């Protein structure tokens, strides 16, 4: 499914994943310094989505999720995050790490939907207590994650 050119063409034709190849897939998702594993999602006898995860001492790292482009309406990315949370809970792990979030990257803005979330700002982890609206995401991106946008206060950040 990863090598399905439709998926890469729709999602990543402008990046390092293009064009898809077995070598690129193995370097990105198989050969790892951890005991990476895949969560597979099936519809009847058809694989429709896969999430690559790394186990951590205190949680799971959600490395990458890919899915059948014909199943886009199912919101399989959201479903995969929820299943990763469920899997972490089953292992008594308190966290699921979605990885770096770059506010100016439309492809990464889905990460801001999951709250609370933590941001590393000025060398300190800061917790966001609610989802940000698009204007706030833009402000945060403009600050380059080094200082908080003016006007933000305790109701948003602890």
N, C-alpha and C positions, 0 to 999 in steps of 0.2 A: 504494500500500500504506500509506503514512504517513497518508493521509486516511481509511483504513479505520476507521470508528468503533469496530469491535470492538477493535482494538489500543489506541487511545487510551482507550477505556472501561475496558479491563482494566489498563492500565499507568499512565495519567496523568489520570484523570477528576478528580483532586483538585488539578490544577496548571495552569500557564500554557498548556499544550498543548491544553487542552480549551476549547471544542470545536475539532476539527481544521478547518483551512481552507487553501486554496492560499496565501493571503497569509501566514499564520503559518508555513507550511512554507518559503516562499521567504525570509522574514526570518530564520528560524532556521538553515536549512541551505544556502541557495543564494547569497544576497547576502552576501558575506564580504569581509574585507580581505585574504584570502589566496587562493591558487589551490586552493581546496577541491576534493576529488574524491570520487566514490562508488565503493566496492567493492560489486559486486553478486554475489549468490549465487543460483544457479538450480538447480532440480530439474527436469530435463528441459527443457521449454519454459515453466516457470512460475517467476517471480521469487518467492523465499521470504524473502529478507533483504537489507538494504542497510545499509552502514556509511558514514557521512560522515567524511572524514578531512581534516586540514589538514597540509600539508607544512611541516616545520621544518628548520632547518639541520642538526640532529643527530638527527632522528627524525620520527615521525609522531604527530600528536595525534588520538586517537580521539574525535571530537566526539560522535557519536551513532549508535546502531545500532537499527534497528527491523525487525520480522519479522512474517510471517504468523502470527497467533495459533494457527491450526490446526496449526502446525509446532512448537509449544512443546516437545514431547518431544525434539526434536533438539538442544536446548541451543545454539541458533544464536548467542546472545550469546558463549558461550565459543568457538564455532567462529570467529566474527568476530574476536575478539581474537587467536586463533592465526593467522588469515589476515593480520591487520595486522602481527603480528610477522614472519611469512614475507615479506610485502611490504617491510617495512623492511629486512630482511636482504638481499633481492634488490637493494635500492637502496644497499646498504652503509651503512645508517643504524643506529646503535647503540641507539636508544631508541624505545619506543612509550609515549606518555604517555596514561594513562587519565583524566586530569583530576583535579579536586578529589575527595577522598574525605571524606565526612562520616560519621564512625562511627555516629552515632545514626540515620542514614537507612538503613532496610532496603533501599531501592532502590539504594543505592550500596555496600552491603557486599560485593558481588561483587568489587570492586576489591581487597579484602584477600586474595583467593585467589591473586593473582599476585605471587610473590616472586622476587627481592628487590624491595621497594618502598621509596620514600623519602618521608619526612614532613618538613615544615618545622615545626620546634619551636624556639621562642625564637630565631627568626631564623637557625637553622642547619639544613641538610639532614641528616637522620638516616636511616640505612638499616636497614630491618627485614630480618632474615635468615631468618625463618620466618613461616608463617601464624600469625595470632592466633586464639585460641579466642574464643567469644562473650563470655565474662567479660572477657577482655583488651580486646576491642573496646569493651565497655561502660566499662571503666576509662579507656581512652583518650578516649572521647567525654566522659566526666565531667570529665576534666582540661582539656577545651576546647582541646586541642592546645597548651597553653602550657607545661605541665610534664609530665614523664613520671610515670606512676603509680609509687608506691613499690614497691620490690622488683624492678623491671626492671633487668637488668644486661647485661654484654657478650654472654652467649649469645644474647640477643634482639636487641640493638642495638649497632652499631659506632659 
